[in-house]
């Protein structure tokens, strides 16, 4: 009985450790994807400004942080 409980606990701990590793890898992939998309947004925004020129009242020009542009007044 004690040996069986010990084996079940060890198996559970191994599964948790494996799932933790998978979550860490998934988080890293999500982070890299998010950073790449953020970079693309900044690049495309700059290309649009380069093509059309700055527009008065353009919210994207009021902050150095493009992620805040939607919240500015």
PyMOL Python script that loads the backbone (N, CA, C, O; Angstrom):
from pymol import cmd

cmd.read_pdbstr("""\
ATOM      1  N   UNK A   1       0.844  -1.206   0.000  1.00  0.00           N
ATOM      2  CA  UNK A   1       0.000   0.000   0.000  1.00  0.00           C
ATOM      3  C   UNK A   1       0.875   1.251   0.000  1.00  0.00           C
ATOM      4  O   UNK A   1       0.649   2.161  -0.797  1.00  0.00           O
ATOM      5  N   UNK A   2       1.863   1.305   0.879  1.00  0.00           N
ATOM      6  CA  UNK A   2       2.730   2.473   0.968  1.00  0.00           C
ATOM      7  C   UNK A   2       3.551   2.631  -0.315  1.00  0.00           C
ATOM      8  O   UNK A   2       3.745   3.744  -0.803  1.00  0.00           O
ATOM      9  N   UNK A   3       4.029   1.508  -0.852  1.00  0.00           N
ATOM     10  CA  UNK A   3       4.792   1.549  -2.100  1.00  0.00           C
ATOM     11  C   UNK A   3       3.915   2.043  -3.237  1.00  0.00           C
ATOM     12  O   UNK A   3       4.365   2.837  -4.063  1.00  0.00           O
ATOM     13  N   UNK A   4       2.689   1.593  -3.293  1.00  0.00           N
ATOM     14  CA  UNK A   4       1.749   2.016  -4.341  1.00  0.00           C
ATOM     15  C   UNK A   4       1.492   3.525  -4.252  1.00  0.00           C
ATOM     16  O   UNK A   4       1.515   4.223  -5.266  1.00  0.00           O
ATOM     17  N   UNK A   5       1.246   4.026  -3.030  1.00  0.00           N
ATOM     18  CA  UNK A   5       1.021   5.463  -2.826  1.00  0.00           C
ATOM     19  C   UNK A   5       2.253   6.267  -3.245  1.00  0.00           C
ATOM     20  O   UNK A   5       2.129   7.337  -3.840  1.00  0.00           O
ATOM     21  N   UNK A   6       3.417   5.754  -2.937  1.00  0.00           N
ATOM     22  CA  UNK A   6       4.662   6.424  -3.296  1.00  0.00           C
ATOM     23  C   UNK A   6       4.823   6.493  -4.814  1.00  0.00           C
ATOM     24  O   UNK A   6       5.238   7.520  -5.351  1.00  0.00           O
ATOM     25  N   UNK A   7       4.499   5.411  -5.496  1.00  0.00           N
ATOM     26  CA  UNK A   7       4.590   5.394  -6.958  1.00  0.00           C
ATOM     27  C   UNK A   7       3.579   6.355  -7.589  1.00  0.00           C
ATOM     28  O   UNK A   7       3.899   7.047  -8.556  1.00  0.00           O
ATOM     29  N   UNK A   8       2.366   6.395  -7.045  1.00  0.00           N
ATOM     30  CA  UNK A   8       1.359   7.318  -7.563  1.00  0.00           C
ATOM     31  C   UNK A   8       1.794   8.766  -7.369  1.00  0.00           C
ATOM     32  O   UNK A   8       1.618   9.591  -8.266  1.00  0.00           O
ATOM     33  N   UNK A   9       2.356   9.080  -6.217  1.00  0.00           N
ATOM     34  CA  UNK A   9       2.824  10.432  -5.939  1.00  0.00           C
ATOM     35  C   UNK A   9       3.961  10.810  -6.882  1.00  0.00           C
ATOM     36  O   UNK A   9       3.991  11.924  -7.406  1.00  0.00           O
ATOM     37  N   UNK A  10       4.890   9.891  -7.099  1.00  0.00           N
ATOM     38  CA  UNK A  10       6.013  10.157  -7.991  1.00  0.00           C
ATOM     39  C   UNK A  10       5.510  10.388  -9.415  1.00  0.00           C
ATOM     40  O   UNK A  10       5.984  11.292 -10.103  1.00  0.00           O
ATOM     41  N   UNK A  11       4.554   9.575  -9.856  1.00  0.00           N
ATOM     42  CA  UNK A  11       3.993   9.729 -11.197  1.00  0.00           C
ATOM     43  C   UNK A  11       3.285  11.075 -11.314  1.00  0.00           C
ATOM     44  O   UNK A  11       3.424  11.759 -12.327  1.00  0.00           O
ATOM     45  N   UNK A  12       2.540  11.455 -10.303  1.00  0.00           N
ATOM     46  CA  UNK A  12       1.847  12.740 -10.307  1.00  0.00           C
ATOM     47  C   UNK A  12       2.840  13.893 -10.348  1.00  0.00           C
ATOM     48  O   UNK A  12       2.637  14.858 -11.085  1.00  0.00           O
ATOM     49  N   UNK A  13       3.896  13.804  -9.576  1.00  0.00           N
ATOM     50  CA  UNK A  13       4.913  14.858  -9.564  1.00  0.00           C
ATOM     51  C   UNK A  13       5.594  14.969 -10.921  1.00  0.00           C
ATOM     52  O   UNK A  13       5.881  16.073 -11.383  1.00  0.00           O
ATOM     53  N   UNK A  14       5.854  13.838 -11.559  1.00  0.00           N
ATOM     54  CA  UNK A  14       6.477  13.853 -12.883  1.00  0.00           C
ATOM     55  C   UNK A  14       5.549  14.498 -13.908  1.00  0.00           C
ATOM     56  O   UNK A  14       5.996  15.265 -14.760  1.00  0.00           O
ATOM     57  N   UNK A  15       4.263  14.188 -13.823  1.00  0.00           N
ATOM     58  CA  UNK A  15       3.294  14.797 -14.748  1.00  0.00           C
ATOM     59  C   UNK A  15       3.213  16.298 -14.542  1.00  0.00           C
ATOM     60  O   UNK A  15       3.166  17.058 -15.510  1.00  0.00           O
ATOM     61  N   UNK A  16       3.197  16.730 -13.294  1.00  0.00           N
ATOM     62  CA  UNK A  16       3.140  18.165 -12.992  1.00  0.00           C
ATOM     63  C   UNK A  16       4.396  18.856 -13.521  1.00  0.00           C
ATOM     64  O   UNK A  16       4.308  19.934 -14.108  1.00  0.00           O
ATOM     65  N   UNK A  17       5.547  18.250 -13.319  1.00  0.00           N
ATOM     66  CA  UNK A  17       6.796  18.833 -13.802  1.00  0.00           C
ATOM     67  C   UNK A  17       6.792  18.926 -15.331  1.00  0.00           C
ATOM     68  O   UNK A  17       7.240  19.924 -15.896  1.00  0.00           O
ATOM     69  N   UNK A  18       6.291  17.897 -15.986  1.00  0.00           N
ATOM     70  CA  UNK A  18       6.224  17.899 -17.448  1.00  0.00           C
ATOM     71  C   UNK A  18       5.259  18.977 -17.940  1.00  0.00           C
ATOM     72  O   UNK A  18       5.564  19.700 -18.889  1.00  0.00           O
ATOM     73  N   UNK A  19       4.106  19.084 -17.301  1.00  0.00           N
ATOM     74  CA  UNK A  19       3.130  20.107 -17.701  1.00  0.00           C
ATOM     75  C   UNK A  19       3.693  21.501 -17.449  1.00  0.00           C
ATOM     76  O   UNK A  19       3.458  22.414 -18.241  1.00  0.00           O
ATOM     77  N   UNK A  20       4.425  21.674 -16.369  1.00  0.00           N
ATOM     78  CA  UNK A  20       5.034  22.966 -16.074  1.00  0.00           C
ATOM     79  C   UNK A  20       6.017  23.344 -17.182  1.00  0.00           C
ATOM     80  O   UNK A  20       6.025  24.483 -17.649  1.00  0.00           O
ATOM     81  N   UNK A  21       6.835  22.398 -17.595  1.00  0.00           N
ATOM     82  CA  UNK A  21       7.784  22.643 -18.682  1.00  0.00           C
ATOM     83  C   UNK A  21       7.078  23.012 -19.973  1.00  0.00           C
ATOM     84  O   UNK A  21       7.512  23.912 -20.691  1.00  0.00           O
ATOM     85  N   UNK A  22       5.997  22.321 -20.265  1.00  0.00           N
ATOM     86  CA  UNK A  22       5.234  22.621 -21.477  1.00  0.00           C
ATOM     87  C   UNK A  22       4.612  24.012 -21.401  1.00  0.00           C
ATOM     88  O   UNK A  22       4.576  24.732 -22.399  1.00  0.00           O
ATOM     89  N   UNK A  23       4.123  24.392 -20.224  1.00  0.00           N
ATOM     90  CA  UNK A  23       3.551  25.727 -20.053  1.00  0.00           C
ATOM     91  C   UNK A  23       4.615  26.812 -20.215  1.00  0.00           C
ATOM     92  O   UNK A  23       4.348  27.857 -20.808  1.00  0.00           O
ATOM     93  N   UNK A  24       5.800  26.574 -19.701  1.00  0.00           N
ATOM     94  CA  UNK A  24       6.892  27.535 -19.847  1.00  0.00           C
ATOM     95  C   UNK A  24       7.232  27.708 -21.333  1.00  0.00           C
ATOM     96  O   UNK A  24       7.389  28.835 -21.803  1.00  0.00           O
ATOM     97  N   UNK A  25       7.344  26.610 -22.065  1.00  0.00           N
ATOM     98  CA  UNK A  25       7.637  26.679 -23.498  1.00  0.00           C
ATOM     99  C   UNK A  25       6.527  27.404 -24.248  1.00  0.00           C
ATOM    100  O   UNK A  25       6.804  28.218 -25.128  1.00  0.00           O
ATOM    101  N   UNK A  26       5.280  27.118 -23.909  1.00  0.00           N
ATOM    102  CA  UNK A  26       4.147  27.772 -24.549  1.00  0.00           C
ATOM    103  C   UNK A  26       4.163  29.269 -24.260  1.00  0.00           C
ATOM    104  O   UNK A  26       3.922  30.081 -25.153  1.00  0.00           O
ATOM    105  N   UNK A  27       4.446  29.628 -23.023  1.00  0.00           N
ATOM    106  CA  UNK A  27       4.529  31.036 -22.644  1.00  0.00           C
ATOM    107  C   UNK A  27       5.624  31.752 -23.432  1.00  0.00           C
ATOM    108  O   UNK A  27       5.422  32.878 -23.886  1.00  0.00           O
ATOM    109  N   UNK A  28       6.768  31.116 -23.598  1.00  0.00           N
ATOM    110  CA  UNK A  28       7.864  31.711 -24.371  1.00  0.00           C
ATOM    111  C   UNK A  28       7.458  31.918 -25.823  1.00  0.00           C
ATOM    112  O   UNK A  28       7.765  32.956 -26.409  1.00  0.00           O
ATOM    113  N   UNK A  29       6.765  30.933 -26.416  1.00  0.00           N
ATOM    114  CA  UNK A  29       6.310  31.083 -27.806  1.00  0.00           C
ATOM    115  C   UNK A  29       5.293  32.218 -27.926  1.00  0.00           C
ATOM    116  O   UNK A  29       5.349  33.006 -28.870  1.00  0.00           O
ATOM    117  N   UNK A  30       4.368  32.301 -26.972  1.00  0.00           N
ATOM    118  CA  UNK A  30       3.390  33.393 -26.985  1.00  0.00           C
ATOM    119  C   UNK A  30       4.076  34.748 -26.861  1.00  0.00           C
ATOM    120  O   UNK A  30       3.722  35.696 -27.562  1.00  0.00           O
ATOM    121  N   UNK A  31       5.055  34.835 -25.971  1.00  0.00           N
ATOM    122  CA  UNK A  31       5.769  36.094 -25.770  1.00  0.00           C
ATOM    123  C   UNK A  31       6.505  36.510 -27.043  1.00  0.00           C
ATOM    124  O   UNK A  31       6.432  37.670 -27.448  1.00  0.00           O
ATOM    125  N   UNK A  32       7.210  35.578 -27.674  1.00  0.00           N
ATOM    126  CA  UNK A  32       7.923  35.897 -28.919  1.00  0.00           C
ATOM    127  C   UNK A  32       6.952  36.330 -30.009  1.00  0.00           C
ATOM    128  O   UNK A  32       7.230  37.265 -30.761  1.00  0.00           O
ATOM    129  N   UNK A  33       5.817  35.651 -30.091  1.00  0.00           N
ATOM    130  CA  UNK A  33       4.809  36.016 -31.084  1.00  0.00           C
ATOM    131  C   UNK A  33       4.258  37.409 -30.813  1.00  0.00           C
ATOM    132  O   UNK A  33       4.091  38.201 -31.740  1.00  0.00           O
ATOM    133  N   UNK A  34       3.976  37.710 -29.561  1.00  0.00           N
ATOM    134  CA  UNK A  34       3.469  39.027 -29.192  1.00  0.00           C
ATOM    135  C   UNK A  34       4.490  40.117 -29.515  1.00  0.00           C
ATOM    136  O   UNK A  34       4.130  41.164 -30.054  1.00  0.00           O
ATOM    137  N   UNK A  35       5.748  39.878 -29.191  1.00  0.00           N
ATOM    138  CA  UNK A  35       6.788  40.866 -29.478  1.00  0.00           C
ATOM    139  C   UNK A  35       6.931  41.091 -30.982  1.00  0.00           C
ATOM    140  O   UNK A  35       7.115  42.227 -31.421  1.00  0.00           O
ATOM    141  N   UNK A  36       6.847  40.028 -31.771  1.00  0.00           N
ATOM    142  CA  UNK A  36       6.944  40.156 -33.224  1.00  0.00           C
ATOM    143  C   UNK A  36       5.763  40.958 -33.768  1.00  0.00           C
ATOM    144  O   UNK A  36       5.936  41.793 -34.655  1.00  0.00           O
ATOM    145  N   UNK A  37       4.576  40.711 -33.246  1.00  0.00           N
ATOM    146  CA  UNK A  37       3.395  41.446 -33.701  1.00  0.00           C
ATOM    147  C   UNK A  37       3.472  42.905 -33.285  1.00  0.00           C
ATOM    148  O   UNK A  37       3.121  43.790 -34.065  1.00  0.00           O
ATOM    149  N   UNK A  38       3.927  43.168 -32.063  1.00  0.00           N
ATOM    150  CA  UNK A  38       4.100  44.553 -31.623  1.00  0.00           C
ATOM    151  C   UNK A  38       5.089  45.289 -32.523  1.00  0.00           C
ATOM    152  O   UNK A  38       4.860  46.439 -32.898  1.00  0.00           O
ATOM    153  N   UNK A  39       6.185  44.622 -32.865  1.00  0.00           N
ATOM    154  CA  UNK A  39       7.179  45.228 -33.749  1.00  0.00           C
ATOM    155  C   UNK A  39       6.561  45.514 -35.120  1.00  0.00           C
ATOM    156  O   UNK A  39       6.806  46.572 -35.699  1.00  0.00           O
ATOM    157  N   UNK A  40       5.780  44.597 -35.629  1.00  0.00           N
ATOM    158  CA  UNK A  40       5.135  44.782 -36.923  1.00  0.00           C
ATOM    159  C   UNK A  40       4.160  45.961 -36.888  1.00  0.00           C
ATOM    160  O   UNK A  40       4.085  46.733 -37.844  1.00  0.00           O
ATOM    161  N   UNK A  41       3.420  46.099 -35.798  1.00  0.00           N
ATOM    162  CA  UNK A  41       2.481  47.218 -35.656  1.00  0.00           C
ATOM    163  C   UNK A  41       3.231  48.544 -35.680  1.00  0.00           C
ATOM    164  O   UNK A  41       2.825  49.477 -36.372  1.00  0.00           O
ATOM    165  N   UNK A  42       4.320  48.628 -34.930  1.00  0.00           N
ATOM    166  CA  UNK A  42       5.116  49.857 -34.906  1.00  0.00           C
ATOM    167  C   UNK A  42       5.659  50.148 -36.302  1.00  0.00           C
ATOM    168  O   UNK A  42       5.609  51.289 -36.762  1.00  0.00           O
ATOM    169  N   UNK A  43       6.172  49.133 -36.970  1.00  0.00           N
ATOM    170  CA  UNK A  43       6.734  49.298 -38.308  1.00  0.00           C
ATOM    171  C   UNK A  43       5.658  49.745 -39.299  1.00  0.00           C
ATOM    172  O   UNK A  43       5.887  50.659 -40.092  1.00  0.00           O
ATOM    173  N   UNK A  44       4.495  49.110 -39.259  1.00  0.00           N
ATOM    174  CA  UNK A  44       3.425  49.473 -40.184  1.00  0.00           C
ATOM    175  C   UNK A  44       2.891  50.875 -39.889  1.00  0.00           C
ATOM    176  O   UNK A  44       2.571  51.622 -40.814  1.00  0.00           O
ATOM    177  N   UNK A  45       2.793  51.233 -38.620  1.00  0.00           N
ATOM    178  CA  UNK A  45       2.345  52.578 -38.257  1.00  0.00           C
ATOM    179  C   UNK A  45       3.312  53.618 -38.809  1.00  0.00           C
ATOM    180  O   UNK A  45       2.888  54.649 -39.331  1.00  0.00           O
ATOM    181  N   UNK A  46       4.616  53.348 -38.694  1.00  0.00           N
ATOM    182  CA  UNK A  46       5.609  54.283 -39.202  1.00  0.00           C
ATOM    183  C   UNK A  46       5.545  54.368 -40.727  1.00  0.00           C
ATOM    184  O   UNK A  46       5.679  55.455 -41.291  1.00  0.00           O
ATOM    185  N   UNK A  47       5.343  53.250 -41.389  1.00  0.00           N
ATOM    186  CA  UNK A  47       5.209  53.264 -42.845  1.00  0.00           C
ATOM    187  C   UNK A  47       3.998  54.086 -43.267  1.00  0.00           C
ATOM    188  O   UNK A  47       4.061  54.828 -44.247  1.00  0.00           O
ATOM    189  N   UNK A  48       2.895  53.958 -42.533  1.00  0.00           N
ATOM    190  CA  UNK A  48       1.702  54.731 -42.837  1.00  0.00           C
ATOM    191  C   UNK A  48       1.961  56.225 -42.657  1.00  0.00           C
ATOM    192  O   UNK A  48       1.538  57.031 -43.485  1.00  0.00           O
ATOM    193  N   UNK A  49       2.650  56.599 -41.586  1.00  0.00           N
ATOM    194  CA  UNK A  49       2.991  58.006 -41.362  1.00  0.00           C
ATOM    195  C   UNK A  49       3.916  58.497 -42.465  1.00  0.00           C
ATOM    196  O   UNK A  49       3.768  59.616 -42.957  1.00  0.00           O
ATOM    197  N   UNK A  50       4.877  57.651 -42.852  1.00  0.00           N
ATOM    198  CA  UNK A  50       5.790  58.038 -43.931  1.00  0.00           C
ATOM    199  C   UNK A  50       5.035  58.277 -45.236  1.00  0.00           C
ATOM    200  O   UNK A  50       5.395  59.172 -46.000  1.00  0.00           O
ATOM    201  N   UNK A  51       3.994  57.489 -45.499  1.00  0.00           N
ATOM    202  CA  UNK A  51       3.236  57.616 -46.738  1.00  0.00           C
ATOM    203  C   UNK A  51       2.268  58.794 -46.720  1.00  0.00           C
ATOM    204  O   UNK A  51       2.169  59.524 -47.706  1.00  0.00           O
ATOM    205  N   UNK A  52       1.566  58.986 -45.634  1.00  0.00           N
ATOM    206  CA  UNK A  52       0.524  60.015 -45.598  1.00  0.00           C
ATOM    207  C   UNK A  52       0.971  61.288 -44.913  1.00  0.00           C
ATOM    208  O   UNK A  52       0.342  62.334 -45.068  1.00  0.00           O
ATOM    209  N   UNK A  53       2.063  61.206 -44.150  1.00  0.00           N
ATOM    210  CA  UNK A  53       2.507  62.342 -43.351  1.00  0.00           C
ATOM    211  C   UNK A  53       1.723  62.393 -42.062  1.00  0.00           C
ATOM    212  O   UNK A  53       0.671  61.766 -41.937  1.00  0.00           O
ATOM    213  N   UNK A  54       2.238  63.142 -41.103  1.00  0.00           N
ATOM    214  CA  UNK A  54       1.518  63.246 -39.835  1.00  0.00           C
ATOM    215  C   UNK A  54       0.208  64.008 -40.021  1.00  0.00           C
ATOM    216  O   UNK A  54       0.144  64.983 -40.771  1.00  0.00           O
ATOM    217  N   UNK A  55      -0.808  63.562 -39.347  1.00  0.00           N
ATOM    218  CA  UNK A  55      -2.125  64.183 -39.428  1.00  0.00           C
ATOM    219  C   UNK A  55      -2.403  64.853 -38.082  1.00  0.00           C
ATOM    220  O   UNK A  55      -2.254  64.220 -37.037  1.00  0.00           O
ATOM    221  N   UNK A  56      -2.811  66.145 -38.096  1.00  0.00           N
ATOM    222  CA  UNK A  56      -3.141  66.795 -36.813  1.00  0.00           C
ATOM    223  C   UNK A  56      -4.216  66.012 -36.079  1.00  0.00           C
ATOM    224  O   UNK A  56      -5.202  65.582 -36.677  1.00  0.00           O
ATOM    225  N   UNK A  57      -4.022  65.832 -34.795  1.00  0.00           N
ATOM    226  CA  UNK A  57      -4.993  65.098 -33.990  1.00  0.00           C
ATOM    227  C   UNK A  57      -4.840  63.593 -34.062  1.00  0.00           C
ATOM    228  O   UNK A  57      -5.648  62.865 -33.486  1.00  0.00           O
ATOM    229  N   UNK A  58      -3.814  63.108 -34.760  1.00  0.00           N
ATOM    230  CA  UNK A  58      -3.567  61.669 -34.856  1.00  0.00           C
ATOM    231  C   UNK A  58      -3.102  61.176 -33.499  1.00  0.00           C
ATOM    232  O   UNK A  58      -2.017  61.539 -33.046  1.00  0.00           O
ATOM    233  N   UNK A  59      -3.920  60.342 -32.840  1.00  0.00           N
ATOM    234  CA  UNK A  59      -3.614  59.881 -31.481  1.00  0.00           C
ATOM    235  C   UNK A  59      -2.327  59.084 -31.411  1.00  0.00           C
ATOM    236  O   UNK A  59      -1.684  59.052 -30.362  1.00  0.00           O
ATOM    237  N   UNK A  60      -1.937  58.445 -32.493  1.00  0.00           N
ATOM    238  CA  UNK A  60      -0.738  57.614 -32.454  1.00  0.00           C
ATOM    239  C   UNK A  60       0.523  58.463 -32.327  1.00  0.00           C
ATOM    240  O   UNK A  60       1.595  57.926 -32.049  1.00  0.00           O
ATOM    241  N   UNK A  61       0.415  59.783 -32.526  1.00  0.00           N
ATOM    242  CA  UNK A  61       1.585  60.649 -32.461  1.00  0.00           C
ATOM    243  C   UNK A  61       1.754  61.318 -31.099  1.00  0.00           C
ATOM    244  O   UNK A  61       2.732  62.036 -30.889  1.00  0.00           O
ATOM    245  N   UNK A  62       0.827  61.100 -30.174  1.00  0.00           N
ATOM    246  CA  UNK A  62       0.870  61.815 -28.909  1.00  0.00           C
ATOM    247  C   UNK A  62       1.656  61.082 -27.833  1.00  0.00           C
ATOM    248  O   UNK A  62       1.821  61.613 -26.734  1.00  0.00           O
ATOM    249  N   UNK A  63       2.139  59.893 -28.111  1.00  0.00           N
ATOM    250  CA  UNK A  63       2.855  59.128 -27.099  1.00  0.00           C
ATOM    251  C   UNK A  63       3.960  58.322 -27.751  1.00  0.00           C
ATOM    252  O   UNK A  63       3.845  57.900 -28.902  1.00  0.00           O
ATOM    253  N   UNK A  64       5.037  58.112 -26.998  1.00  0.00           N
ATOM    254  CA  UNK A  64       6.111  57.246 -27.478  1.00  0.00           C
ATOM    255  C   UNK A  64       5.717  55.777 -27.375  1.00  0.00           C
ATOM    256  O   UNK A  64       6.320  54.919 -28.020  1.00  0.00           O
ATOM    257  N   UNK A  65       4.706  55.494 -26.563  1.00  0.00           N
ATOM    258  CA  UNK A  65       4.259  54.111 -26.367  1.00  0.00           C
ATOM    259  C   UNK A  65       3.020  53.879 -27.214  1.00  0.00           C
ATOM    260  O   UNK A  65       1.937  54.338 -26.851  1.00  0.00           O
ATOM    261  N   UNK A  66       3.152  53.166 -28.349  1.00  0.00           N
ATOM    262  CA  UNK A  66       2.005  52.974 -29.224  1.00  0.00           C
ATOM    263  C   UNK A  66       0.875  52.175 -28.587  1.00  0.00           C
ATOM    264  O   UNK A  66      -0.267  52.270 -29.037  1.00  0.00           O
ATOM    265  N   UNK A  67       1.164  51.391 -27.550  1.00  0.00           N
ATOM    266  CA  UNK A  67       0.113  50.599 -26.927  1.00  0.00           C
ATOM    267  C   UNK A  67      -0.858  51.475 -26.137  1.00  0.00           C
ATOM    268  O   UNK A  67      -1.958  51.032 -25.806  1.00  0.00           O
ATOM    269  N   UNK A  68      -0.463  52.718 -25.831  1.00  0.00           N
ATOM    270  CA  UNK A  68      -1.322  53.614 -25.063  1.00  0.00           C
ATOM    271  C   UNK A  68      -2.135  54.540 -25.963  1.00  0.00           C
ATOM    272  O   UNK A  68      -3.007  55.259 -25.475  1.00  0.00           O
ATOM    273  N   UNK A  69      -1.867  54.535 -27.261  1.00  0.00           N
ATOM    274  CA  UNK A  69      -2.496  55.513 -28.144  1.00  0.00           C
ATOM    275  C   UNK A  69      -4.009  55.406 -28.158  1.00  0.00           C
ATOM    276  O   UNK A  69      -4.681  56.413 -28.378  1.00  0.00           O
ATOM    277  N   UNK A  70      -4.561  54.251 -27.936  1.00  0.00           N
ATOM    278  CA  UNK A  70      -6.014  54.086 -27.949  1.00  0.00           C
ATOM    279  C   UNK A  70      -6.678  54.709 -26.731  1.00  0.00           C
ATOM    280  O   UNK A  70      -7.892  54.912 -26.730  1.00  0.00           O
ATOM    281  N   UNK A  71      -5.905  55.015 -25.696  1.00  0.00           N
ATOM    282  CA  UNK A  71      -6.480  55.484 -24.441  1.00  0.00           C
ATOM    283  C   UNK A  71      -6.283  56.977 -24.218  1.00  0.00           C
ATOM    284  O   UNK A  71      -6.794  57.536 -23.247  1.00  0.00           O
ATOM    285  N   UNK A  72      -5.549  57.616 -25.108  1.00  0.00           N
ATOM    286  CA  UNK A  72      -5.272  59.036 -24.914  1.00  0.00           C
ATOM    287  C   UNK A  72      -6.423  59.873 -25.437  1.00  0.00           C
ATOM    288  O   UNK A  72      -7.166  59.447 -26.321  1.00  0.00           O
ATOM    289  N   UNK A  73      -6.564  61.074 -24.878  1.00  0.00           N
ATOM    290  CA  UNK A  73      -7.616  61.983 -25.335  1.00  0.00           C
ATOM    291  C   UNK A  73      -7.005  63.235 -25.900  1.00  0.00           C
ATOM    292  O   UNK A  73      -7.727  64.130 -26.340  1.00  0.00           O
TER     293      UNK A  73
END
""", "prot")
cmd.dss("prot")
cmd.show_as("cartoon", "prot")
cmd.util.cbc("prot")
cmd.orient("prot")
